[in-house]
Amino acid sequence: MTTITFKINEKSTAGKAFLNFIKTFVVGEKGVEIIETEETRYNAETEKVIADIQKGKGINKAKNSADLFKKLGI
């Protein structure tokens, strides 16, 4: 079995045409399978930081700038 990965811009005319061609060609074929995956917008480290912030982890709250600087050790 061979795996081939294509990166197709679904918004372009050529991308739409190619995707429609492939989907039409493999309908009913048992020997060919289309697997669609979505790419993340960011790398794994950035995704983790975004998830942590949404959970409230690593957020410093302060009453004013002096309090914030004190908490940050500045």
C-alpha positions in Angstrom: 0.0 0.0 0.0 1.2 3.5 -0.8 0.2 6.6 1.0 0.2 9.9 -0.9 -0.4 13.2 0.8 -1.7 16.2 -1.1 -2.1 19.8 0.2 -5.0 21.3 -1.7 -6.2 24.8 -1.4 -10.0 24.2 -1.4 -10.6 27.9 -2.2 -8.8 28.0 -5.5 -10.4 27.0 -8.8 -7.7 24.4 -9.5 -8.0 23.0 -5.9 -11.7 22.6 -6.2 -11.5 21.0 -9.6 -8.8 18.5 -8.5 -10.7 17.6 -5.3 -13.9 17.0 -7.3 -12.0 14.9 -9.8 -10.4 12.7 -7.1 -13.7 12.3 -5.2 -15.5 11.3 -8.4 -12.8 8.9 -9.5 -12.7 6.9 -6.2 -16.5 6.7 -5.5 -17.2 3.0 -4.9 -13.5 2.0 -5.2 -12.6 -0.3 -2.4 -8.9 0.0 -3.1 -8.7 3.7 -2.6 -9.5 5.6 0.5 -9.6 9.4 1.0 -8.6 10.6 4.5 -9.1 14.3 5.2 -7.2 15.9 8.0 -7.2 19.4 9.3 -3.9 21.2 10.1 -3.7 23.2 13.3 -3.2 26.9 13.0 -0.2 26.9 15.3 2.6 24.5 16.4 2.1 22.2 19.4 3.7 24.5 22.0 1.5 27.4 21.0 -1.6 25.2 21.1 -0.7 24.1 24.6 -0.2 27.7 25.8 -3.6 28.7 24.3 -5.3 25.8 26.1 -3.5 26.7 29.4 -4.6 30.4 29.1 -8.2 29.3 28.4 -8.1 27.2 31.6 -6.7 30.2 33.6 -3.3 28.7 34.1 -0.4 31.2 34.2 -2.5 34.3 34.4 -1.3 37.1 36.8 -4.0 39.3 38.2 -3.2 42.6 39.9 -5.0 45.6 41.3 -2.7 48.1 39.6 0.7 48.3 37.8 2.7 48.5 41.1 1.0 45.3 42.3 1.7 43.6 39.0 5.4 44.6 39.0 5.7 43.3 42.6 4.1 39.9 41.6 6.4 39.6 38.6 9.5 40.5 40.6 10.3 43.6 38.6 
